[in-house]
């Protein structure tokens, strides 16, 4: 997450306008997010004491965050005791270089990767490819993205922005194939391609859903067999994980497993749950011969020490994306960074610069659906308004808007000014109105009338009717 | 019983008929509603855009205006949530004001919430000759309200009730959001309107002024002859047919 190079301010409204023109994207998004969101609601409502579980998950994560130093030390000791090696990376590039160095020192050329958001964050693929390594994504969605030189638009379902027709097209073009739009056919094709890569690879890189501090166990939750192959087939397994991924104990795992799959994809359980404690031991039949665990800070300690700490509870289930009407409308690429949706609207400004991503805290109607969906009860809407407050406090808000609210706060503190102001607003708007409605408003309010009519303030506001109403009562 | 009407600025200026209906309906239930005349706005527009100093000034005034009220009742869940959830946040660092904020928060209710939870109303005792659907406004979530309003709508005499697809999805109002990210807001309200049209209803019940302005404006822009009505107006017998 380097801030050294200049990058222009990310214009969310412009990106959104662009995305909204893409009707295929909208259909793809609505279908997928709708399915996952409904699945989540259905399964969570069937889960006994789901509210208690969410609360438990929240408290466990808060304990981890309050004592992160202790848990990290314990986790790294246990990983090493089990025969693994632990590395610490302050930045994404440091993590990338550690991994490149592990490969170099073992003369490894061929690498397979399973899906990992943190590797998207560090831009690991690009880093390794630039340095001459052969890296292949083995998650089906990520494989398609790699072939198309695209990037994920969702935390859990990376290729959610593409329809099956578009995917068939991508594969046919890249491999000069003739696949139909049948998902099974495409999956079989990708699978065959990937088998060869697995057979050649000497290093497998994965992320980690949970790290158990008491056993040093890496937990990987996935629906595709590639995840397990990546951890077991190549001789070297590298785990790249954020430092917040820990849970205190293996005993806490059931709480999170119950919540994660339900929240993410509306499944009671994913197809694979891999628990990896150390590399292959003598006498064991499978598993990597070496296990390397790279723990990435990447701005996380800064968040830990800030009022936004509870963001680090996030278990990357993507429920807030699926339920968010903004995300559903515009998709993940519109957010301009690794983590999209409500959670990304906070993580990105915090980790990649609030000035550059100044629009993101405003990319929400504050409807609260994300907070309702979050399995670890992160109060996203509240933190969005807190970040807006920080922007105003630090002089990052637009001057016109600041002046408007200064004026507004004077008007709203006087009955007389409020009522006069209302009267002036009515008069001021009159030239634009016909029959009590305006079809086009001037200036910044034009955004409203681009999509809807504006109902004029009424001639008889309630405060003018009150006396008559009160006397009605006396009768 | 006595209660004070917190009409809200949008309710006062844009949808005064809701306030009229509330006064008449609550009178039927034996509640004498008064209207503290000094009231203006709760400060939510400033709060939501990050202008907390300005929001605090206006919120402080609101606490003065409703100082003596036993109950404060508002037709808007969004403004109620502002008082209940955010006033204590705004005054977290001022012990005396925090006390007052908490006091006002504990006395403030959204209208349907007041009817159902305080007055114990379970039957709408109202009539509507037509098909109704209902949009769940977002800030009910913040108040812990789930099916209170919908259950009343379902039992309105003479009405056919058709549930709204994605009824819990935000209509895209969001205050400043509607002008700052107007394209997304517009897309959201159009999606809402599409769902409303598919119900075939004559009217959609929406219990928050901002959402009424948004959904009503979009329906009108698209020439869709479906009415947007606050439940108070049906319950008070002021709206009985499409």
Contacts between the chains, C-beta under 8 A, distances in Angstrom:
chain1	res1	chain2	res2	distance
A	12	B	181	7.0
A	13	B	180	7.1
A	13	B	181	5.3
A	13	B	182	7.7
A	13	B	183	6.7
A	13	B	184	7.8
A	16	B	181	6.3
A	16	B	183	5.5
A	16	B	184	5.0
A	17	B	183	4.6
A	20	B	183	5.5
A	20	B	184	7.1
A	20	B	187	5.4
A	325	B	169	5.2
A	325	B	170	4.9
A	325	B	172	7.0
A	325	B	188	5.1
A	325	B	191	7.6
A	326	B	181	7.7
A	326	B	184	5.5
A	326	B	188	7.5
A	329	B	184	5.4
A	329	B	187	4.7
A	329	B	188	6.3
A	329	B	191	7.6
A	330	B	184	6.1
A	359	B	181	8.0
A	362	B	176	7.6
A	362	B	177	7.0
A	362	B	180	5.4
A	362	B	181	6.6
A	363	B	181	6.1
A	363	B	184	7.5
A	364	B	174	7.3
A	364	B	177	7.0
A	365	B	138	7.5
A	365	B	170	5.0
A	365	B	172	6.0
A	365	B	173	6.6
A	365	B	174	2.8
A	365	B	177	4.6
A	365	B	178	8.0
A	365	B	185	7.0
A	365	B	188	7.2
A	366	B	48	6.2
A	366	B	138	7.7
A	366	B	174	5.9
A	366	B	175	7.8
A	366	B	177	7.3
A	367	B	138	4.0
A	367	B	141	7.9
A	367	B	169	7.9
A	367	B	170	3.5
A	367	B	174	7.1
A	368	B	138	5.6
A	368	B	139	7.4
A	368	B	141	4.8
A	368	B	142	5.9
A	369	B	138	7.4
A	369	B	141	7.7
A	369	B	168	7.1
A	369	B	169	7.4
A	369	B	170	6.8
A	371	B	141	7.9
A	372	B	141	5.8
A	382	B	89	7.9
A	385	B	47	6.7
A	385	B	48	5.9
A	385	B	50	6.7
A	387	B	50	7.8
A	388	B	48	7.4
A	388	B	49	6.1
A	388	B	50	3.1
A	389	B	50	4.4
A	389	B	52	4.9
A	390	B	50	7.4
A	391	B	50	5.6
A	392	B	49	7.6
A	392	B	50	4.1
A	392	B	51	5.5
A	392	B	52	7.2
A	393	B	50	7.9
A	393	B	52	8.0
A	397	B	49	7.8
A	397	B	50	6.4
A	397	B	51	7.7
A	401	B	49	6.8
A	401	B	51	7.9
A	402	B	51	7.1
A	405	B	45	7.7
A	405	B	46	5.1
A	405	B	49	6.9
A	405	B	51	4.2
A	405	B	54	4.7
A	406	B	54	6.4
A	408	B	45	7.2
A	408	B	46	6.7
A	408	B	54	6.8
A	409	B	46	6.5
A	409	B	51	7.8
A	409	B	54	3.7
A	409	B	55	7.8
A	409	B	57	4.9
A	409	B	58	5.7
A	411	B	40	7.9
A	412	B	9	7.7
A	412	B	40	4.6
A	412	B	41	4.8
A	412	B	43	7.5
A	412	B	58	4.7
A	412	B	61	7.4
A	413	B	40	7.4
A	413	B	57	6.1
A	413	B	58	6.3
A	413	B	61	5.1
A	414	B	40	7.9
A	415	B	37	6.5
A	415	B	38	5.0
A	415	B	39	8.0
A	415	B	40	6.8
A	418	B	9	7.6
A	418	B	40	4.2
A	418	B	41	7.6
A	422	B	12	7.8
A	422	B	13	5.2
A	425	B	13	7.8
A	437	B	217	7.9
A	437	B	220	6.4
A	439	B	221	7.8
A	444	B	179	5.5
A	445	B	179	5.9
A	447	B	178	6.9
A	447	B	179	4.3
A	447	B	180	7.5
A	447	B	182	2.8
A	447	B	183	7.8
A	447	B	185	7.5
A	447	B	186	7.9
A	448	B	178	5.7
A	448	B	179	5.7
A	448	B	182	6.7
A	448	B	217	7.6
A	450	B	182	5.9
A	450	B	183	7.8
A	450	B	186	6.2
A	451	B	182	6.8
A	451	B	185	7.2
A	451	B	186	3.1
A	451	B	189	6.3
A	451	B	190	6.8
A	451	B	218	6.3
A	451	B	221	6.8
A	452	B	186	7.3
A	452	B	189	6.3
A	452	B	214	6.5
A	452	B	217	3.3
A	452	B	218	4.1
A	452	B	220	7.2
A	452	B	221	4.8
A	453	B	217	4.5
A	453	B	218	7.9
A	453	B	220	4.4
A	453	B	221	5.0
A	454	B	213	7.7
A	454	B	217	5.9
A	455	B	14	6.0
A	455	B	213	5.7
A	455	B	216	6.3
A	455	B	217	6.1
A	455	B	220	8.0
A	457	B	13	4.3
A	457	B	14	5.7
A	458	B	13	6.7
A	458	B	14	6.5
A	458	B	15	7.6
A	458	B	16	5.5
A	460	B	16	6.2
A	461	B	12	5.0
A	461	B	13	5.0
A	461	B	16	5.5
A	462	B	7	5.0
A	462	B	11	6.7
A	462	B	12	4.5
A	462	B	16	3.9
A	462	B	19	4.2
A	462	B	20	7.2
A	462	B	35	7.8
A	463	B	7	7.6
A	463	B	12	5.8
A	463	B	35	7.6
A	463	B	37	6.9
A	465	B	16	6.0
A	465	B	19	7.6
A	465	B	20	6.3
A	466	B	35	4.8
A	466	B	37	7.3
A	469	B	20	6.3
A	469	B	23	5.2
A	469	B	24	7.9
A	470	B	35	7.5
A	472	B	24	7.9
A	473	B	23	7.9
A	473	B	27	6.3
A	473	B	32	7.4
